[in-house]
Amino acid sequence: MKKRILVCEFHQESDTFNPIIYGVDSFASRRYAKGSEAYDICKKLPCAFHGMIDAVEKDGGEVIPSISLYGGSGGRVADEIMDLFKKGVKETLDACGKVDAVCASLHGAMCSESFDDACGEVLTFIRELVGEGVPMAASFDLHANITDKMLGAANILCGYQSYPHVDFYETGYRAASLCMRILRGEPTYLASVDVPMLAPPAGYTSLEEPFKSVIERGKKLIADGTLLDFTVFNVQPWLDVENLRSNVLAIADTEETAKKYSEEIAKMFFDARDSYMPDLMSIDEIIDLAESESTKKPVILADAADSPNGGAVGDSVSVALRMLERGSKITMGMFVVDPEAAAKAFEVGVGGETMFEVGGKFTPGIPGPIKAMGRVRSLHDGFFRQEGPAGKGFANDCGKTAVISFGSIDMMVCEKPGASGDPQILRHFGIEPKLYDLIVVKANTSFKVAYATFAGVICAADTPGAGASNLGSLKWTKLPRGLYPFDLPDDHMLAPARIWKK
């Protein structure tokens, strides 16, 4: 008889410094589907759910599709969404009866209103439903906060091996393949090493050293047959939670191998920690650079602190405020999330001028709003598709969207953000990045692949926001002790690897 594998999905990246609760509508605008509908939708997308489907079916298993809730980055998830997911999984199990295994597509850095470790709560809930003898595998983002609760509930955990992320499908496939391996009775050992470290995502990429070598070492060990799988979880740092850390996992066919190489990769990763901290420039330094005739244009100001891709709101106008204060005449393009200002632009109409108050309306302590005369250049429904390479062709809906000019500043104003590091969030709405002196990109690292093809210079900015790269600027309340770059001793030695379920 075919093995019956329940496949489900609950994917959202939280930023606890973002005050806006992530609700049902936010998931519905991305993906909210059940049963065969979830199967049919995901089967057409290069996502982890699709990878799980293919791995199970290739191994001769039968997919039992449950609920798919896929959101973007943002604030904490509403408790009602947690209940919705749990209900969806339980209804599937009640309808189908016993399953042989479970595969779950998660993010790993999701918090809810009631749970700091929402993914651990979800996995524990499923474990209690199916019992201890049923293998469970989960796929995660590279920026997951891997907790003991997750490790205790699931047999297999696999994360993206790329940043910018391009291996969504592959990660789901890896997780489900290893789950099927366990069902075949083949020896499978998972080892984990805690790494007490936070690193701003703006400071590293798997395409550049030293993080590139860490990832390549793990891939080589898989290619030569030493390991079955590995993941370096470089945790998303904007989680004000008590259990916060990075983590390295290795999966092998012997306990000793899994432990040995999880420790080796973790040491490579940890030893390079100083290199993951980005060199930040002030806003004024970057504007000076853009104003210089000798600087190749456009200058890209990476405002990672307000990156919706990382969970921030996208409501910062810090750079525009400074441009106006300086009376700078250079041309600048950017976007900002402000539903109220977007609605007002629709009332005014194309070509109309009025006094606008834009930005700075959600994130606590952020400068703003801009209060200035603006001219409405264009109005849009907010729909666009990404140019990629990451997420090429993915649809985004920014809601009501307007382009408003404040002198030499062209500002795309929208109800909600989408793919903030993709050039199309500006280009699609008539702000062609190549034609400006300065472009504000609200992203950490993902934008570099697309923007590097035409950027004059790319600068990481020390800006305020819910996703600040300057981690010391955030107002922590639960930050654990003994964590780099805060109070970890310079001579700290990593603890030995631990073996979990197999």
C-alpha positions as CSV (number, residue, x, y, z in Angstrom):
1,M,0.0,0.0,0.0
2,K,1.1,3.6,-0.7
3,K,2.4,5.6,2.3
4,R,0.0,8.4,3.0
5,I,1.8,11.7,3.7
6,L,0.0,14.8,5.0
7,V,1.5,18.0,3.5
8,C,0.7,21.4,5.1
9,E,2.0,24.9,5.1
10,F,2.1,27.8,7.5
11,H,4.8,30.3,6.4
12,Q,5.3,33.9,7.7
13,E,8.4,35.8,8.9
14,S,7.7,37.9,11.9
15,D,9.4,41.1,13.1
16,T,8.4,41.7,16.7
17,F,9.5,45.4,16.4
18,N,6.7,45.8,13.8
19,P,3.5,46.8,15.7
20,I,1.1,45.8,13.0
21,I,-0.6,42.4,13.6
22,Y,-0.5,40.1,10.6
23,G,-4.1,39.0,9.9
24,V,-6.3,36.8,7.7
25,D,-6.4,39.4,4.8
26,S,-2.6,39.4,4.6
27,F,-2.5,35.7,4.1
28,A,-5.5,35.7,1.8
29,S,-3.7,38.2,-0.5
30,R,-0.7,35.7,-0.8
31,R,-2.0,32.2,-0.3
32,Y,-4.8,30.6,1.7
33,A,-6.0,27.3,0.3
34,K,-7.1,23.9,1.5
35,G,-7.1,20.3,0.3
36,S,-7.0,19.8,-3.5
37,E,-7.0,23.5,-4.1
38,A,-3.8,23.9,-2.1
39,Y,-2.3,21.0,-4.1
40,D,-3.3,22.4,-7.4
41,I,-2.1,25.9,-6.6
42,C,1.3,24.9,-5.1
43,K,1.9,22.3,-7.9
44,K,2.3,25.3,-10.3
45,L,4.7,27.3,-8.1
46,P,8.4,26.8,-7.3
47,C,7.7,26.6,-3.6
48,A,8.5,24.2,-0.7
49,F,5.0,22.7,-0.8
50,H,5.5,21.7,-4.4
51,G,8.9,20.2,-3.6
52,M,7.3,18.1,-0.9
53,I,4.6,16.9,-3.3
54,D,7.1,15.8,-5.9
55,A,9.4,14.1,-3.5
56,V,6.6,12.1,-1.9
57,E,5.1,11.1,-5.2
58,K,8.4,10.2,-6.8
59,D,9.0,7.8,-3.8
60,G,5.6,6.2,-4.5
61,G,3.7,7.9,-1.7
62,E,0.3,9.5,-1.7
63,V,0.0,13.2,-0.8
64,I,-2.8,14.1,1.5
65,P,-2.9,17.9,1.0
66,S,-4.1,19.9,4.0
67,I,-4.1,23.7,4.6
68,S,-1.7,26.2,2.9
69,L,-1.3,29.5,4.7
70,Y,1.6,31.5,3.0
71,G,2.2,35.1,4.1
72,G,5.0,37.6,3.7
73,S,7.1,39.3,6.3
74,G,5.4,41.5,8.9
75,G,4.4,41.8,12.6
76,R,3.2,39.0,14.8
77,V,0.6,36.7,13.4
78,A,-2.9,37.0,14.8
79,D,-4.0,34.2,17.2
80,E,-7.0,33.6,15.0
81,I,-4.6,32.5,12.2
82,M,-2.9,30.0,14.5
83,D,-6.3,28.6,15.3
84,L,-7.2,28.5,11.6
85,F,-4.1,26.5,10.8
86,K,-4.6,24.0,13.6
87,K,-8.2,23.6,12.7
88,G,-7.3,22.9,9.1
89,V,-4.8,20.2,9.9
90,K,-7.1,18.6,12.4
91,E,-10.0,18.5,9.9
92,T,-7.7,16.9,7.3
93,L,-6.6,14.2,9.8
94,D,-10.2,13.6,11.0
95,A,-11.3,13.1,7.4
96,C,-8.5,10.9,6.2
97,G,-7.7,8.9,9.3
98,K,-4.2,7.7,10.1
99,V,-1.3,9.0,8.0
100,D,2.2,7.5,7.7
101,A,4.1,10.8,7.9
102,V,3.8,14.6,7.9
103,C,5.6,17.2,5.9
104,A,5.2,20.9,6.9
105,S,6.4,24.0,5.0
106,L,7.2,26.6,7.7
107,H,9.4,29.7,8.0
108,G,10.9,29.3,11.5
109,A,10.9,32.9,12.5
110,M,7.2,33.3,13.0
111,C,5.7,34.7,16.3
112,S,2.0,35.0,17.1
113,E,0.2,37.2,19.5
114,S,0.4,34.5,22.2
115,F,3.5,32.4,21.1
116,D,7.1,33.7,20.7
117,D,7.9,30.2,19.1
118,A,4.8,29.9,16.9
119,C,6.5,27.2,14.7
120,G,7.5,25.2,17.7
121,E,3.9,25.4,18.9
122,V,2.6,24.3,15.5
123,L,4.9,21.3,15.2
124,T,4.1,20.2,18.8
125,F,0.4,20.4,18.0
126,I,0.8,18.2,15.0
127,R,3.0,15.8,16.9
128,E,0.3,15.4,19.6
129,L,-2.3,14.7,16.9
130,V,-0.3,12.0,15.0
131,G,1.6,10.4,17.9
132,E,5.3,9.7,18.4
133,G,5.7,6.9,15.9
134,V,4.9,9.1,12.8
135,P,7.9,10.7,11.1
136,M,7.6,14.5,10.7
137,A,9.7,16.7,8.4
138,A,9.7,20.5,8.1
139,S,11.2,22.9,5.7
140,F,12.4,26.4,6.9
141,D,13.8,29.7,5.8
142,L,17.6,30.1,6.3
143,H,16.7,32.9,8.8
144,A,14.7,30.5,11.1
145,N,15.0,30.6,14.8
146,I,15.5,26.9,15.5
147,T,14.3,26.1,19.0
148,D,14.5,22.9,21.1
149,K,10.7,22.7,20.8
150,M,11.0,22.4,17.0
151,L,13.9,19.9,17.3
152,G,12.0,17.9,19.8
153,A,8.8,17.6,17.7
154,A,10.1,17.0,14.2
155,N,12.4,14.3,12.9
156,I,13.8,16.2,10.0
157,L,14.4,20.0,9.6
158,C,15.8,21.5,6.4
159,G,16.4,25.1,5.6
160,Y,17.3,27.1,2.5
161,Q,20.9,27.0,1.5
162,S,20.9,30.2,-0.4
163,Y,20.7,33.9,0.5
164,P,19.2,35.6,-1.5
165,H,16.8,32.7,-1.4
166,V,16.3,30.8,-4.6
167,D,15.9,27.2,-3.4
168,F,12.3,27.2,-2.1
169,Y,11.3,24.1,-4.1
170,E,14.5,22.3,-3.5
171,T,14.3,22.7,0.3
172,G,10.8,21.2,0.4
173,Y,12.0,18.4,-1.8
174,R,15.0,17.7,0.5
175,A,12.8,17.6,3.6
176,A,10.2,15.3,2.2
177,S,12.9,13.0,0.6
178,L,14.5,12.5,4.0
179,C,11.1,11.8,5.6
180,M,10.5,9.1,3.0
181,R,14.0,7.7,3.8
182,I,12.9,7.3,7.5
183,L,9.8,5.5,6.4
184,R,12.0,3.1,4.5
185,G,13.8,2.3,7.7
186,E,17.1,3.7,6.6
187,P,19.4,5.1,9.4
188,T,19.0,8.9,9.6
189,Y,20.6,11.0,12.4
190,L,20.1,14.7,12.9
191,A,22.7,16.7,14.9
192,S,22.4,20.4,15.9
193,V,24.9,23.0,17.2
194,D,23.6,26.1,18.9
195,V,25.4,29.3,17.7
196,P,24.8,32.2,20.1
197,M,25.0,34.9,17.4
198,L,22.9,37.5,15.6
199,A,24.0,38.9,12.2
200,P,22.1,41.6,10.3
201,P,21.0,40.0,6.9
202,A,22.4,43.2,5.2
203,G,25.9,42.0,6.1
204,Y,26.2,38.6,4.3
205,T,25.1,36.6,1.3
206,S,25.8,33.0,0.2
207,L,27.2,34.5,-3.1
208,E,30.1,36.2,-1.3
209,E,32.8,35.3,1.2
210,P,33.0,34.3,4.0
211,F,29.4,32.9,4.2
212,K,29.8,31.5,0.7
213,S,32.6,29.1,1.8
214,V,30.5,27.9,4.8
215,I,27.6,27.0,2.5
216,E,30.0,25.4,-0.1
217,R,31.6,23.3,2.5
218,G,28.3,21.8,3.5
219,K,27.3,21.2,-0.2
220,K,30.6,19.4,-0.8
221,L,30.0,17.1,2.1
222,I,26.6,16.2,0.6
223,A,28.1,15.8,-2.9
224,D,30.7,13.3,-1.8
225,G,28.2,11.3,0.2
226,T,29.5,12.2,3.7
227,L,26.3,14.0,4.7
228,L,22.6,13.5,3.8
229,D,21.8,17.2,4.4
230,F,22.9,20.3,6.3
231,T,21.6,23.8,7.0
232,V,23.2,26.9,8.4
233,F,20.4,28.9,10.1
234,N,21.6,32.4,10.4
235,V,18.7,33.6,12.4
236,Q,16.6,36.7,11.5
237,P,17.6,39.1,14.3
238,W,14.5,41.2,14.8
239,L,12.9,38.8,17.2
240,D,12.6,40.1,20.8
241,V,12.2,36.7,22.3
242,E,14.0,34.8,25.1
243,N,15.0,31.8,23.0
244,L,17.0,33.4,20.2
245,R,20.1,32.0,18.4
246,S,21.6,30.8,15.2
247,N,22.0,27.1,14.6
248,V,23.7,24.6,12.4
249,L,22.1,21.2,11.5
250,A,23.7,18.2,9.8
251,I,21.9,14.9,8.9
252,A,23.9,11.7,8.2
253,D,23.5,8.0,8.3
254,T,25.6,7.7,11.4
255,E,25.4,9.6,14.7
256,E,29.2,10.3,14.7
257,T,29.2,11.8,11.2
258,A,26.2,14.1,11.9
259,K,27.9,15.4,15.1
260,K,31.4,15.8,13.6
261,Y,30.3,17.8,10.6
262,S,27.6,19.9,12.3
263,E,30.4,21.0,14.7
264,E,32.9,21.6,11.8
265,I,30.4,23.8,9.8
266,A,29.3,25.6,12.9
267,K,32.8,26.5,13.8
268,M,33.5,27.9,10.2
269,F,30.3,29.9,10.5
270,F,30.9,31.2,14.0
271,D,34.6,32.0,13.5
272,A,33.7,34.5,10.7
273,R,31.1,36.3,12.8
274,D,32.8,39.7,12.7
275,S,32.7,39.6,8.9
276,Y,28.9,39.4,8.9
277,M,28.5,42.9,10.3
278,P,27.8,45.4,7.5
279,D,29.8,48.6,7.1
280,L,27.1,51.2,7.6
281,M,27.1,54.8,6.2
282,S,25.1,57.7,7.5
283,I,22.3,59.1,5.3
284,D,24.2,62.3,4.9
285,E,27.3,60.5,3.7
286,I,25.3,58.7,1.1
287,I,23.5,61.8,-0.1
288,D,27.0,63.5,-0.4
289,L,28.1,60.7,-2.6
290,A,25.0,61.0,-4.8
291,E,25.5,64.7,-5.1
292,S,29.1,64.3,-6.3
293,E,29.5,64.6,-10.0
294,S,32.3,62.1,-10.0
295,T,30.1,59.3,-8.6
296,K,28.6,56.9,-11.1
297,K,24.8,56.9,-10.8
298,P,22.5,55.6,-9.6
299,V,23.6,55.5,-6.0
300,I,21.7,52.8,-4.2
301,L,20.9,53.5,-0.5
302,A,19.9,50.2,1.2
303,D,17.5,51.1,3.9
304,A,17.4,47.6,5.4
305,A,15.9,49.0,8.6
306,D,12.6,49.5,6.9
307,S,12.6,46.4,4.7
308,P,9.2,44.8,4.4
309,N,11.0,41.7,3.1
310,G,12.5,41.4,6.6
311,G,9.3,42.2,8.5
312,A,9.5,46.0,8.8
313,V,6.5,48.2,7.9
314,G,8.0,50.2,5.0
315,D,6.7,53.5,6.3
316,S,10.1,55.3,6.8
317,V,10.7,58.6,5.0
318,S,14.0,59.2,6.9
319,V,16.0,59.7,3.7
320,A,13.4,61.9,2.0
321,L,13.2,64.1,5.1
322,R,17.0,64.6,5.1
323,M,16.9,65.4,1.4
324,L,14.3,68.1,2.0
325,E,16.1,69.5,5.0
326,R,19.3,69.8,3.0
327,G,17.5,71.3,0.0
328,S,19.2,68.7,-2.2
329,K,18.4,69.0,-5.9
330,I,19.4,65.5,-6.9
331,T,16.7,63.2,-8.2
332,M,15.6,60.4,-5.9
333,G,13.1,57.5,-6.2
334,M,11.7,55.4,-3.3
335,F,8.5,53.9,-2.0
336,V,6.7,54.2,1.3
337,V,3.7,52.5,2.9
338,D,1.0,55.0,3.8
339,P,-2.7,54.0,3.0
340,E,-4.0,57.3,4.1
341,A,-1.7,59.3,1.7
342,A,-2.5,56.9,-1.1
343,A,-6.2,57.4,-0.7
344,K,-5.7,61.2,-0.6
345,A,-3.8,61.0,-3.9
346,F,-6.7,59.2,-5.5
347,E,-9.0,62.0,-4.2
348,V,-6.7,64.7,-5.7
349,G,-6.3,62.9,-9.0
350,V,-3.5,62.8,-11.5
351,G,-1.8,66.2,-12.0
352,G,-3.3,67.6,-8.8
353,E,-1.3,69.3,-6.1
354,T,-2.0,69.5,-2.4
355,M,-0.3,69.4,1.0
356,F,0.5,65.8,1.9
357,E,1.6,64.1,5.2
358,V,3.4,61.0,4.1
359,G,5.2,58.2,6.1
360,G,6.3,57.7,9.7
361,K,2.8,56.6,10.8
362,F,3.3,53.1,12.1
363,T,6.8,52.3,13.4
364,P,7.3,53.6,16.9
365,G,10.0,56.3,17.1
366,I,10.6,56.6,13.4
367,P,11.0,60.1,11.9
368,G,8.1,61.6,9.9
369,P,5.8,62.2,8.4
370,I,6.9,64.5,5.5
371,K,4.6,67.5,5.4
372,A,5.0,69.2,2.0
373,M,3.3,70.1,-1.2
374,G,3.2,67.2,-3.6
375,R,2.0,66.6,-7.1
376,V,0.2,63.4,-8.1
377,R,2.1,62.0,-11.1
378,S,0.1,58.7,-11.5
379,L,-2.4,56.3,-9.9
380,H,-2.4,52.5,-10.0
381,D,-4.1,49.4,-8.8
382,G,-0.8,48.2,-7.2
383,F,-0.5,44.9,-9.1
384,F,3.0,44.0,-10.4
385,R,5.1,40.9,-11.1
386,Q,8.7,40.5,-9.9
387,E,11.5,40.6,-12.4
388,G,13.7,38.5,-10.2
389,P,15.9,36.5,-10.4
390,A,14.5,35.6,-6.9
391,G,10.7,35.1,-7.2
392,K,10.7,35.9,-11.0
393,G,7.1,36.2,-12.1
394,F,5.6,36.2,-8.6
395,A,2.5,38.4,-8.4
396,N,2.3,41.3,-5.8
397,D,-0.5,43.5,-4.8
398,C,0.4,46.8,-3.2
399,G,-3.3,48.0,-3.0
400,K,-4.1,51.6,-4.0
401,T,-0.8,53.1,-5.3
402,A,0.2,56.6,-6.3
403,V,3.4,58.2,-7.4
404,I,3.7,61.6,-5.8
405,S,6.5,64.1,-6.5
406,F,8.0,66.4,-3.9
407,G,10.3,68.5,-5.9
408,S,13.1,66.2,-7.3
409,I,11.8,63.3,-5.1
410,D,9.5,60.8,-6.8
411,M,7.7,58.6,-4.1
412,M,5.6,55.6,-4.8
413,V,3.0,55.6,-2.0
414,C,1.0,52.4,-1.4
415,E,-1.3,50.6,1.0
416,K,0.9,47.6,1.6
417,P,4.4,46.5,0.4
418,G,5.4,43.7,-1.9
419,A,8.8,42.4,-3.0
420,S,10.5,45.5,-1.7
421,G,13.9,44.5,-3.1
422,D,12.7,43.9,-6.6
423,P,13.2,46.8,-9.1
424,Q,9.6,46.4,-10.3
425,I,8.2,47.9,-7.1
426,L,9.5,51.1,-8.6
427,R,9.9,50.4,-12.3
428,H,6.4,49.1,-12.8
429,F,5.0,52.4,-11.5
430,G,7.1,54.7,-13.6
431,I,10.1,55.2,-11.3
432,E,12.9,53.8,-13.5
433,P,15.8,53.3,-11.1
434,K,18.5,53.8,-13.8
435,L,17.3,57.4,-14.4
436,Y,17.8,58.7,-10.9
437,D,20.8,60.0,-8.9
438,L,19.7,58.2,-5.7
439,I,17.4,55.2,-5.2
440,V,16.2,54.1,-1.8
441,V,15.9,50.3,-1.7
442,K,14.1,48.9,1.4
443,A,15.8,45.5,1.5
444,N,18.8,43.7,3.1
445,T,20.6,41.6,0.5
446,S,18.1,40.1,-2.0
447,F,18.0,43.2,-4.1
448,K,21.8,43.1,-4.9
449,V,21.5,40.6,-7.7
450,A,19.1,42.7,-9.8
451,Y,20.5,46.1,-8.9
452,A,24.1,45.3,-9.3
453,T,23.6,45.1,-13.0
454,F,23.2,48.8,-13.3
455,A,24.0,50.5,-10.0
456,G,26.8,53.0,-9.7
457,V,27.5,52.2,-6.1
458,I,25.5,50.3,-3.4
459,C,25.6,51.7,0.2
460,A,24.3,50.1,3.4
461,A,22.7,52.9,5.4
462,D,22.5,53.3,9.2
463,T,18.8,54.1,9.3
464,P,16.1,53.7,12.0
465,G,13.4,51.1,11.8
466,A,12.0,47.8,12.9
467,G,14.7,45.9,10.9
468,A,17.7,48.0,11.8
469,S,21.1,46.6,11.0
470,N,22.5,48.5,13.9
471,L,21.1,45.9,16.4
472,G,22.1,48.0,19.4
473,S,19.6,50.7,18.3
474,L,16.6,48.4,18.9
475,K,14.6,48.5,22.2
476,W,15.1,45.0,23.4
477,T,13.1,43.6,26.4
478,K,13.8,39.8,26.2
479,L,17.2,39.6,24.6
480,P,19.0,36.6,26.1
481,R,22.4,37.0,27.8
482,G,25.6,35.7,26.1
483,L,24.8,36.6,22.5
484,Y,27.0,38.1,19.9
485,P,27.4,41.0,19.1
486,F,26.2,42.1,22.6
487,D,27.8,40.4,25.5
488,L,29.4,37.1,24.3
489,P,33.0,36.7,25.5
490,D,35.6,36.8,22.7
491,D,36.9,33.4,23.7
492,H,33.5,31.7,23.7
493,M,33.7,28.0,22.6
494,L,30.6,26.4,20.9
495,A,28.9,23.6,22.8
496,P,29.1,20.1,21.4
497,A,26.5,18.9,18.9
498,R,23.3,17.3,20.2
499,I,21.5,14.4,18.5
500,W,17.8,14.6,18.1
501,K,15.0,12.4,16.7
502,K,15.9,9.9,13.9
